[in-house]
């Protein structure tokens, strides 16, 4: 909160608004590109208050990996994507989410998508027979 207040004072309202809009735009771009892949159901499209995106694997698709595997592969390329199961009543649902922060550029969003596509291509050529689970992947846990 203090850092946000500092940026508001430093950049002024209009400057701060431009920064936040740029972050939202990058989240929207990532959402649109992830949707084009056809493997994921979008859960959050990045078009409201938080700059980011969230998705899960489509139920009728077997891409040769699970989201923990994809998160791990992306980590090897330098990206941190949160993959975790949801809390009670939905614990069988695993989602991924990305949050966009100040300093994340459109070039970085494009690089993120290129790396995501590379990782998906890798798994399609080398399918995982027994994917990682939340414990093995070090995933986030609710509760």
C-alpha positions as CSV (number, residue, x, y, z in Angstrom):
1,X,0.0,0.0,0.0
2,X,2.8,2.4,0.8
3,X,4.5,1.7,-2.5
4,X,1.2,2.3,-4.3
5,X,0.7,5.6,-2.5
6,X,4.3,6.6,-3.3
7,X,3.7,5.9,-7.0
8,X,0.4,7.9,-6.9
9,X,2.2,10.9,-5.4
10,X,5.2,10.5,-7.7
11,X,3.3,10.0,-11.0
12,X,0.1,11.9,-10.1
13,X,-3.3,10.6,-10.7
14,X,-3.1,10.6,-14.5
15,X,0.3,9.0,-14.5
16,X,-0.8,6.3,-12.0
17,X,-3.9,5.7,-14.1
18,X,-1.7,5.2,-17.2
19,X,0.5,2.7,-15.4
20,X,-2.4,0.7,-14.1
21,X,-4.1,0.7,-17.5
22,X,-0.9,-0.5,-19.2
23,X,-0.8,-3.4,-16.7
24,X,-4.5,-4.2,-17.4
25,X,-3.8,-4.1,-21.2
26,X,-1.0,-6.6,-20.8
27,X,-3.3,-9.0,-18.8
28,X,-6.0,-8.7,-21.5
29,X,-3.4,-9.4,-24.2
30,X,-2.3,-12.6,-22.3
31,X,-5.8,-13.7,-21.8
32,X,-6.7,-13.3,-25.5
33,X,-3.6,-15.2,-26.6
34,X,-4.2,-18.0,-24.1
35,X,-7.7,-18.3,-25.3
36,X,-6.5,-18.7,-28.9
37,X,-4.6,-21.8,-27.9
38,X,-7.8,-23.7,-27.5
39,X,-6.6,-25.7,-24.5
40,X,-7.9,-23.6,-21.7
41,X,-11.1,-22.3,-20.2
42,X,-10.7,-18.7,-19.1
43,X,-11.7,-17.9,-15.5
44,X,-10.6,-14.3,-15.4
45,X,-10.1,-12.1,-18.5
46,X,-8.2,-9.3,-17.0
47,X,-10.8,-6.7,-17.9
48,X,-11.7,-5.5,-14.4
49,X,-9.8,-4.3,-11.4
50,X,-6.9,-6.7,-11.3
51,X,-4.2,-6.8,-14.0
52,X,-3.9,-10.5,-14.7
53,X,-5.4,-13.6,-16.1
54,X,-6.6,-17.0,-14.9
55,X,-7.4,-20.2,-16.7
56,X,-7.8,-24.0,-16.3
57,X,-7.4,-26.8,-18.7
58,X,-10.6,-27.7,-20.7
59,X,-12.2,-30.8,-19.4
60,X,-12.4,-32.5,-22.8
61,X,-8.7,-31.9,-23.7
62,X,-5.7,-34.1,-22.9
63,X,-2.7,-32.0,-23.9
64,X,-0.1,-34.3,-22.4
65,X,0.5,-32.3,-19.3
66,X,-1.2,-30.8,-16.3
67,X,-1.0,-27.2,-15.1
68,X,1.6,-28.1,-12.4
69,X,3.8,-29.6,-15.2
70,X,3.3,-26.5,-17.3
71,X,4.1,-24.2,-14.4
72,X,7.3,-26.1,-13.7
73,X,8.4,-26.0,-17.3
74,X,7.7,-22.2,-17.4
75,X,9.7,-21.8,-14.2
76,X,12.7,-23.3,-16.0
77,X,12.3,-20.5,-18.6
78,X,12.3,-17.9,-15.8
79,X,8.5,-17.3,-15.4
80,X,6.5,-17.8,-12.2
81,X,3.0,-18.9,-12.9
82,X,0.9,-19.8,-9.9
83,X,-0.8,-23.2,-10.3
84,X,-3.1,-24.5,-7.5
85,X,-6.3,-26.3,-6.7
86,X,-9.2,-24.3,-5.4
87,X,-10.6,-24.5,-1.8
88,X,-13.4,-26.8,-0.6
89,X,-16.2,-27.6,-3.0
90,X,-13.8,-27.1,-5.9
91,X,-10.6,-28.8,-4.8
92,X,-10.7,-31.0,-7.9
93,X,-10.2,-27.8,-10.1
94,X,-6.7,-26.7,-10.8
95,X,-6.1,-23.3,-12.2
96,X,-3.2,-21.1,-13.3
97,X,-3.0,-17.4,-12.8
98,X,-0.7,-14.6,-13.7
99,X,-0.6,-11.1,-12.2
100,X,0.9,-8.2,-14.1
101,X,3.0,-5.7,-12.2
102,X,4.4,-2.3,-13.0
103,X,7.4,-2.7,-15.3
104,X,6.0,-5.6,-17.2
105,X,6.0,-4.5,-20.8
106,X,4.2,-5.6,-23.9
107,X,7.4,-7.1,-25.2
108,X,7.6,-9.2,-22.0
109,X,3.9,-10.3,-22.5
110,X,4.8,-11.4,-26.0
111,X,7.9,-13.3,-24.7
112,X,5.7,-14.9,-22.1
113,X,3.3,-16.2,-24.7
114,X,6.2,-17.4,-26.9
115,X,7.6,-19.4,-24.0
116,X,4.1,-20.7,-23.0
117,X,3.7,-22.0,-26.6
118,X,7.2,-23.5,-26.5
119,X,6.4,-25.4,-23.3
120,X,3.1,-26.6,-24.7
121,X,4.8,-27.8,-27.9
122,X,7.4,-29.6,-25.7
123,X,4.7,-31.5,-23.8
124,X,2.8,-32.3,-27.0
125,X,6.0,-33.9,-28.4
126,X,6.9,-35.5,-25.0
127,X,3.6,-36.2,-23.1
128,X,3.7,-36.7,-19.4
129,X,2.3,-40.1,-18.3
130,X,2.1,-39.2,-14.6
131,X,2.0,-35.5,-14.1
132,X,3.2,-33.6,-11.0
133,X,0.8,-32.9,-8.2
134,X,0.5,-29.9,-5.9
135,X,3.0,-31.2,-3.4
136,X,5.6,-32.1,-6.0
137,X,5.2,-28.8,-7.8
138,X,5.3,-26.7,-4.7
139,X,2.0,-25.2,-5.5
140,X,-0.1,-22.7,-3.5
141,X,-2.6,-24.2,-1.1
142,X,-5.8,-22.5,0.2
143,X,-6.5,-22.8,3.9
